[in-house]
Structures are given as structure tokens and as C-alpha cells.
């Protein structure tokens, strides 16, 4: 896919958040149509027969939309993951007060936090995903309402802005998702083994295994004292 950097072909951005608008502009190509009604839903980009949906928040709320549209149309879901984050703090007057780098780093694996909402779609031949690894500026402002719980922050996210596209990975076939499994992962494996090889928490490994199992790229072959054992399935 060839991406346009600064298109001027009528992209609709009315009431659109900055991050979503920037990603839509980055993906736009000559001849694309924007904010198009399709089967009762509004689609971000229509490129010939292909529907492109950019989701900068949780995927769960658009599950019904994706499930409905994929029955009749090829769909590509664009899912950004912040691998770097800059925190921009505003004061009570909306003036930039400070800027700092967040120590938190995201990775491609974090996309599985959203894939668990649509595991049934990941193996659909009409459905593809492109994970976009980005550097994002998160603009925070003082809370506009009193805290209701003691754990709530004194600030809230005002908006997110795209700083840079770091990389992107297309996942168009169930076999593409197997690339997240380390080559050092021996078979059969449990989610404990997967977590250890990835260097990530087991709860994330469980989400990854759930998605891979649902799309048929791994299969359960037994159970040990450490949990369900899986094998890769390259024929999926």
C-alpha cells in the first residue's frame, strides 16, 4: 500500500480528533472517498471496493460494524500502537506547561489487547489488519470535573497528536499472526512458556494464545500442570 503524506483531496475532518485525522491523511491516496455511508455505517476511507477503518481507541465498540460490513466487503482495520509517547501538560489556562518523555514503550504485541474483541474476524478472508507503530504526543489538562475515586488522576487526556510513523505491519492472513511467536519457543508450549520467551506478562500471553487459537493458527493438544499445551498450525 502506498501512503500519501499530505493529501488535499477532500478529506472530511469535521469534529475529528487530531490523531485520527493525521492517520487518515497519511493513509489517503488519490481517488479515495472519505466518510462514506455503507450499509448503515460511516466508513473512514473507501478505496474502490476496499473499506478502510481507522480505530484510534478500543475496537470493541465497532465490533458490530466490522462484523456486519465484512460479510459483503473487504475491510482493512488500521490499528495504531504507541511505541513512544511524549506527555504534554497544559495548565488551567490551556497553555503548555511542560513536556516529557513517557517511560512506557508499546510494541506490536500490544495490538492483541484489541484483537481479543474480534478474534472471529482475524481469519476471515475479507478482513485484514495493519498495525501502525507510532510516536504520539498525549496532551493532558487538569480535570474538568472533581475526582469521584481516590485513584483517579488530577488530569485528563485532552487529545493525542501524531508525531511520527515509526513502522507498520500488515496482517492479512492467519499465518501472518504466527510471526509474533518467538522462534525460540519450543513445542508443545503453554502460555507460561510463551510469556517467558516474549518477556511479557502471562495475561498478555493468554490473550495472544486465545486469538491464535480462535483463528486456527495454534491448536490445543493436551494439558500439563502448567496449563494447556499448544502446537503451531501452519496450514491455517
Secondary structure, DSSP 8 states (H G I E B T S, - for coil): ----SS--S----TT--HHHHHHHHHH--TT-EEEEEETTEEEEEEETTEEEEEESS-SGGGHHHHHHHTTTS-EEEEEEEEEEEEEEEE-TTS-EEEEEE-S----GGGGHHHHTTSGGGTT-TTEEEEEEEEEEEEEEEE-SS--SSTTS-SEEEEEEEEEEEEEEEEE-SHHHHGGGS-TT--SSB-HHHHHHHHTS-HHHHHHHHHHHHHTTSEEEEEEETTEEEEEE-TT-
